Structures are given as structure tokens and as C-alpha cells.
Amino acid sequence: MNRLALVVLLAALALTPRGLRAASVTEIHYVMGTYFRVTVDDRDAAHARAAMRACFAIAREVDQRFSRFDPDSELSVLNAAAGQPGPTGVSDEMAALLRRALMLQSRTGGAFDISVGAVTQLWRTSAVWPSRAAVRAARQTVGAGAFDLIGPTLIRQPGVVLDVDGVAKGWAVDRCAAQLRAAGVGQALVNLGESSLYAIGAPAGTLGWDVTVRGLDDTTVVGTITLRNEAVSVSSVFGHARRIGSGRVGHVVDPRNGHPLRSPAIALVVAPSATDAEAFSKALLIDPDGQTSESGWASDPQVATVLITPGRMRQTGPTAFHPFKTPMSLAAVAEALP
């Protein structure tokens, strides 16, 4: 390069506005009982923050509708009337989520089923180990035909309690990702509770957004996964464990037998939708081989899975998961998934 060309290049660089360089902006809000972290790479930090805050507002709306902790949420009001027969009108968003849940129930052969609410309530609240009769009674309201939708009208069998804990975070993440895209955001990582994530684009000069995956002992990480224009859900058997008497039970309940899972495992599912990934990660824990699914969700070319159990790690599909040769201390890694 001659001297004149060099001078012209330096002058051009000097005149480049700082606003044309993408800046990384991160905000963390407490939403849906956990920390919601969104990172956006954008040339305009003010634009990034406005888009992110609209995203957080959407997550709060989702929580107000689907929370089982808020007695005034639409879900809580529906469940309070579970014993009353007859059709019930629901909001358009509630109808959309319930319709999606029915599709996911079908795709997973019943391993994912939001009609499991009476069973999950039993295991969450019982001070002693539930009897077989109690589990059998709760299971009578669970399964195919427990509820259906005709337009915005919910029709359910008496006593059916809906539990959307296994999919609501993914629903919120999908809505937030759609909001960011509509606002013109091209690079972002949406991370709700470190268990439901969606990556939009990729940081400049990279193949995607890198996050790390936590191991079974909760103090180490076992690998990294690179995401780009896709979602990941990570579910752990003992993510929210409790003790009943001398027994430790996980928060994931098998709707087919009414019992919580008790063997340590972590399921990671990558899919185009965070909602679907959430449902599939629960189904992977419950039915690792996916044999009950007539449609074979685990063989979907757009779905990838990683199942971590003691002494074993199994991968399927085109996942960009890179296991470490040996587990690393969690303290040595900045970003971790449960």
C-alpha cells in the first residue's frame, strides 16, 4: 500500500462514527420467579435497550397469565374452577398455548402432558409419601382426552388441573425473540432462568452464541453449545428437588405413571422453538428412547438432543455441543446452564 492510500484509509477510519460499531448491551430482570438475561449486539445502545425492555414487559405479561403462584392469574382462576363442569372461555393467548401443548402431547406420546396438574400438586404439597391410591386418584384426570379446545373455548373433564410450568418459560422466550426481531435486532441471546434460551444471529466474527452446560453435580460444567437462530432447553431431574420423608424427588413427574423421576439426569434439546424445546427436554428425561412417540420427535432433523446420566453422555441430531474431556469447575466459566 502506498503512502497516499494509507493516508486515505486512516482518514476513513477516523471519520467512522462510533455508533456504527456494534455494542453489547445486557440487562437482567427478575421475571417468572427467576433471572431473565438478555444480551443484544446493536450499533445503537438506546435502540437495543428499548427492544429489550419491551421483551421484559412481554415476559411479565406471560407470567401474569400463566403463573400458578398468582391466585389472580388466568391459569389459577381456571384451576380453581377445575371441579365445575361445562365449557370455559379463555383468552386467545391461553387458547394458543393450550393448543400447542396438545400438539406437543401428541408428538411425545404423552410423555409431555400439561393435564398432569393434579399429580404435580400432590407431589409438591404432600408431607408424607403419597399412597398408591392417592396417586391413582390424581392420575384419573390426566392423559389423552383430559381437555380439548374448540376455538377459544376450553372443554375439560371434571377435576383436570393444568400445569404449564414445563412450557411457559419457553413460550415467553419465543415471544421475546419475536419482539426483538420485529424491532430489528439481528444479534441477541435470550436467557430465561438459564434453562430456556434463544439465540438470534451471532456476535460479529463468530459462528454463534456460546454457552456452557452444567454437569450432574451442579458444581462443574461438562461442555459448550453454540447456538444460532435456534432455541435450547435444559431440564434436570433434580433442578427443583424436595424431600418427602427420607426420599428425594425431582420436580419432573411422569404423567404416564404419576411418579416423579428419581434418577439423576440432564436433558438438553435444541429446536427451532423454545416452547417445543422445553416440552421435548421433559419428554427426553421421562422417555429417553422416545419409543412412545408415534411421530418420532427425537428424529426430527431440526431437533438435537444431549442426555447426561451418571457415567454416560448421549447425543443425537446436528447439535453444536462440544463436551470437555474432563469436567471443569463452574467457577472457571462465566456462563452456565443448569
ZATIBA-167355 format. One record per residue (C-alpha): residue in one letter; residue number from 1; x, y negated, z negated. Coordinates in pm, whole numbers. Each point is the difference from the previous one (the first is absolute). Example, Ala and Ser with C-alpha at 12.3 -4.5 7.8 and 13.67 -1.06 7.14 Angstrom:
SITE  lomar  rovo       x       y       z
SITE      a     1    1230     450    -780
SITE      s     2     137    -344      66
//
This chain:
SITE  lomar  rovo       x       y       z
SITE      m     1       0       0       0
SITE      n     2     146    -341      98
SITE      r     3      12    -296    -237
SITE      l     4    -294    -180     161
SITE      a     5    -221     308     -26
SITE      l     6      99      46    -364
SITE      v     7     -88    -362     -81
SITE      v     8    -340      39     169
SITE      l     9     -69     322    -196
SITE      l    10      95    -157    -334
SITE      a    11    -215    -302      76
SITE      a    12    -296     225      78
SITE      l    13      47     187    -327
SITE      a    14      24    -325    -193
SITE      l    15    -329    -117     151
SITE      t    16    -188     324     -78
SITE      p    17    -267     -84    -262
SITE      r    18      25     198    -321
SITE      g    19    -372      76      35
SITE      l    20      71     227     297
SITE      r    21     186     243    -223
SITE      a    22    -222     260    -161
SITE      a    23      -5     -26    -378
SITE      s    24    -100     280    -235
SITE      v    25    -278    -102    -238
SITE      t    26    -124     229    -278
SITE      e    27    -288     -39    -243
SITE      i    28    -118     241    -269
SITE      h    29    -351     -22    -145
SITE      y    30    -174     224    -252
SITE      v    31    -295     154     183
SITE      m    32    -202     323     -39
SITE      g    33     174      79    -327
SITE      t    34     348       0     149
SITE      y    35     261    -219     167
SITE      f    36     -66     -97     360
SITE      r    37     315    -108     183
SITE      v    38       0    -149     349
SITE      t    39     314    -101     190
SITE      v    40     -30    -198     323
SITE      d    41     279    -100     238
SITE      d    42    -114    -318     173
SITE      r    43     154    -316     143
SITE      d    44    -250    -207    -196
SITE      a    45       5      79    -372
SITE      a    46    -318    -202     -62
SITE      h    47    -182     199     268
SITE      a    48     126     324    -154
SITE      r    49    -124     -95    -346
SITE      a    50    -342    -104     130
SITE      a    51     -40     333     179
SITE      m    52     118     194    -304
SITE      r    53    -237    -179    -238
SITE      a    54    -294      76     228
SITE      c    55     115     362     -18
SITE      f    56       4      -7    -381
SITE      a    57    -349    -154      -2
SITE      i    58    -124     291     213
SITE      a    59     149     250    -247
SITE      r    60    -186    -171    -285
SITE      e    61    -325      23     196
SITE      v    62      62     372      55
SITE      d    63      64      45    -372
SITE      q    64    -318    -185     -94
SITE      r    65    -200     235     221
SITE      f    66     165     337     -70
SITE      s    67     136     -23    -355
SITE      r    68    -120     267    -243
SITE      f    69     123    -215    -291
SITE      d    70    -221    -301      77
SITE      p    71    -360      83    -106
SITE      d    72    -129    -262     245
SITE      s    73     180     136     308
SITE      e    74    -217     146     274
SITE      l    75     151     343     -62
SITE      s    76     -70     -13    -375
SITE      v    77    -361    -109      59
SITE      l    78     -47     288     245
SITE      n    79     146     251    -242
SITE      a    80    -208    -131    -290
SITE      a    81    -307      93     206
SITE      a    82     132     345      98
SITE      g    83    -289     178    -169
SITE      q    84    -268    -195     185
SITE      p    85    -134     170     314
SITE      g    86     -66    -172     328
SITE      p    87     198    -196     262
SITE      t    88     208    -300    -103
SITE      g    89     102    -295     214
SITE      v    90     371     -82      -8
SITE      s    91     217    -278     140
SITE      d    92     148      31     346
SITE      e    93     348      46    -146
SITE      m    94    -113     267    -245
SITE      a    95    -175     182     284
SITE      a    96     314     -23     215
SITE      l    97     224     146    -272
SITE      l    98    -247     278     -84
SITE      r    99     -35      89     367
SITE      r   100     379      16      32
SITE      a   101      19     216    -312
SITE      l   102    -248     247     149
SITE      m   103     216      28     311
SITE      l   104     311      57    -212
SITE      q   105    -182     260    -209
SITE      s   106     -78     187     320
SITE      r   107     355     -30     137
SITE      t   108     152     136    -321
SITE      g   109    -247     284     -40
SITE      g   110    -124    -148    -328
SITE      a   111     341     -39    -164
SITE      f   112     -71    -373      -4
SITE      d   113    -351     -75    -125
SITE      i   114    -124    -319    -168
SITE      s   115    -310     175    -136
SITE      v   116     235     144    -265
SITE      g   117     -79    -282    -247
SITE      a   118    -187     211    -257
SITE      v   119     299     235     -19
SITE      t   120     264    -273     -24
SITE      q   121    -205    -170    -273
SITE      l   122      -4     324    -194
SITE      w   123     378      39       9
SITE      r   124      68    -370     -66
SITE      t   125    -219     -24    -309
SITE      s   126       3     345    -164
SITE      a   127     182      16    -333
SITE      v   128      12     380      17
SITE      w   129      59     240     286
SITE      p   130    -330      16     195
SITE      s   131    -180     332      -5
SITE      r   132     -61     198     317
SITE      a   133    -370     -81     -36
SITE      a   134      72    -374     -17
SITE      v   135     221      13     310
SITE      r   136    -258     212     183
SITE      a   137    -276    -248     -86
SITE      a   138     204    -298     121
SITE      r   139      87     179     323
SITE      q   140    -366      47      91
SITE      t   141      -7    -359     126
SITE      v   142     316      35     212
SITE      g   143      56     108     357
SITE      a   144    -151       0     347
SITE      g   145    -352    -145      -3
SITE      a   146      47    -186    -329
SITE      f   147     -62    -329     178
SITE      d   148     -59    -141     345
SITE      l   149     -56    -332     171
SITE      i   150    -267    -118     239
SITE      g   151     114    -344     109
SITE      p   152      52    -205    -318
SITE      t   153    -211     241    -207
SITE      l   154     161     247    -239
SITE      i   155    -178     329     -55
SITE      r   156     141     225    -272
SITE      q   157     -96     292    -213
SITE      p   158     -95     -79    -364
SITE      g   159     301     -38    -226
SITE      v   160     257     -65     274
SITE      v   161     270    -234    -132
SITE      l   162     230    -157     257
SITE      d   163     372     -38     -72
SITE      v   164     195    -202     258
SITE      d   165     323     -27    -201
SITE      g   166     170     227     252
SITE      v   167     -64    -230     294
SITE      a   168     -83    -356    -114
SITE      k   169     361    -120      -8
SITE      g   170      53     121     355
SITE      w   171    -320    -179     104
SITE      a   172     130    -324    -152
SITE      v   173     340      42     167
SITE      d   174    -159      56     341
SITE      r   175    -215    -311     -39
SITE      c   176     301    -205    -109
SITE      a   177     209     122     293
SITE      a   178    -282     -95     237
SITE      q   179     -18    -346    -161
SITE      l   180     375     -54      39
SITE      r   181      -9     104     365
SITE      a   182    -299    -226      67
SITE      a   183     202    -286    -149
SITE      g   184     281      65     247
SITE      v   185     242     173    -238
SITE      g   186     231     231     193
SITE      q   187     223     138    -277
SITE      a   188    -131      95    -345
SITE      l   189       4     270    -265
SITE      v   190    -318      42    -205
SITE      n   191      58     197    -320
SITE      l   192    -289      67    -239
SITE      g   193     102     171    -320
SITE      e   194     302     159     171
SITE      s   195    -232     280     113
SITE      s   196    -177    -146     304
SITE      l   197     204    -196     254
SITE      y   198     -30    -134     352
SITE      a   199     284    -131     217
SITE      i   200     -62    -255     276
SITE      g   201     282     -22     252
SITE      a   202     352       4    -137
SITE      p   203     248    -249    -145
SITE      a   204     224    -154     266
SITE      g   205     276     235     114
SITE      t   206    -146     309    -167
SITE      l   207    -204     302     105
SITE      g   208    -254     -53    -276
SITE      w   209     -62     -69    -366
SITE      d   210     202     227    -229
SITE      v   211    -137     116    -334
SITE      t   212     117     275    -229
SITE      v   213    -190     298    -135
SITE      r   214       4      90    -367
SITE      g   215      67     353    -121
SITE      l   216    -200     229    -224
SITE      d   217     175    -107    -319
SITE      d   218     -97    -367      53
SITE      t   219     356    -122     -69
SITE      t   220     161      80     336
SITE      v   221     -62     -64     367
SITE      v   222      37     279     252
SITE      g   223       6    -175     337
SITE      t   224    -108    -291     216
SITE      i   225    -273     -42     255
SITE      t   226      -8    -252     283
SITE      l   227    -340    -140      96
SITE      r   228    -110    -201     301
SITE      n   229    -365     -70      90
SITE      e   230    -116     284    -220
SITE      a   231    -113      77    -353
SITE      v   232     130     230    -270
SITE      s   233    -172     132    -309
SITE      v   234     184     167    -286
SITE      s   235    -196     206    -251
SITE      s   236     142     174    -305
SITE      v   237    -172     268    -204
SITE      f   238     115    -166    -321
SITE      g   239     -19    -361     116
SITE      h   240    -266     -69    -267
SITE      a   241      19     304    -222
SITE      r   242    -170      41    -336
SITE      r   243      -3     261    -272
SITE      i   244    -307     192    -108
SITE      g   245      92     185    -314
SITE      s   246     337     160      72
SITE      g   247     -49       3     378
SITE      r   248     126    -258     248
SITE      v   249    -222     -64     300
SITE      g   250      48    -212     308
SITE      h   251    -245    -253     138
SITE      v   252     -57     188     328
SITE      v   253    -294     239     -27
SITE      d   254     -71     276     248
SITE      p   255    -365     -58      96
SITE      r   256     -32     361     112
SITE      n   257      50     149    -348
SITE      g   258     -43    -301    -229
SITE      h   259     344      27    -165
SITE      p   260     287    -250      -3
SITE      l   261     333      93     154
SITE      r   262     263     104    -254
SITE      s   263     313      81     202
SITE      p   264     238    -289      73
SITE      a   265      -1    -116     359
SITE      i   266      24    -317     209
SITE      a   267    -175     -36     334
SITE      l   268     100    -263     253
SITE      v   269    -213     -52     312
SITE      v   270      71    -238     287
SITE      a   271    -299     -89     220
SITE      p   272    -128    -286     216
SITE      s   273    -244     -99    -279
SITE      a   274      69     -48    -371
SITE      t   275    -353     120     -77
SITE      d   276      59     328     182
SITE      a   277     349      38    -146
SITE      e   278    -144     -35    -353
SITE      a   279    -257     273      57
SITE      f   280     249     229     172
SITE      s   281     260     -34    -277
SITE      k   282    -256     122    -256
SITE      a   283    -100     283     234
SITE      l   284     365      98      44
SITE      l   285      43      38    -376
SITE      i   286    -320     200     -31
SITE      d   287      40     214     313
SITE      p   288     369      -3     103
SITE      d   289     -47     222     302
SITE      g   290    -308    -179     130
SITE      q   291    -163     334      71
SITE      t   292    -347    -117    -100
SITE      s   293     -10    -277     259
SITE      e   294    -178     107     315
SITE      s   295     135    -301     189
SITE      g   296     358      53    -124
SITE      w   297      68    -354    -125
SITE      a   298     360      89     -89
SITE      s   299      73      93     362
SITE      d   300    -119    -337     132
SITE      p   301     293    -139     208
SITE      q   302     -46    -341    -164
SITE      v   303      26     143    -352
SITE      a   304     320     100    -179
SITE      t   305      36     151    -345
SITE      v   306     261      61    -267
SITE      l   307     -83     230    -291
SITE      i   308     239       6    -295
SITE      t   309     -27     278    -254
SITE      p   310     258     135    -251
SITE      g   311     295     125     201
SITE      r   312    -163     -59     337
SITE      m   313     -67    -277     251
SITE      r   314    -212      66     309
SITE      q   315     -46    -237     296
SITE      t   316    -246      16     289
SITE      g   317     -59    -234     291
SITE      p   318     206    -290     138
SITE      t   319      86    -169    -328
SITE      a   320     300    -230     -40
SITE      f   321      68     143    -346
SITE      h   322     367      40     -84
SITE      p   323      69     209    -311
SITE      f   324     310     -65    -206
SITE      k   325     245     286     -44
SITE      t   326     -42     -40    -373
SITE      p   327    -252    -210    -195
SITE      m   328     110    -352     -88
SITE      s   329     -68    -194    -316
SITE      l   330    -307    -221      30
SITE      a   331     192    -290    -151
SITE      a   332     233       0     301
SITE      v   333    -283     -58     249
SITE      a   334    -199    -320      34
SITE      e   335    -327     132     147
SITE      a   336    -156     327    -108
SITE      l   337    -320     190      52
SITE      p   338    -156     216    -274
//
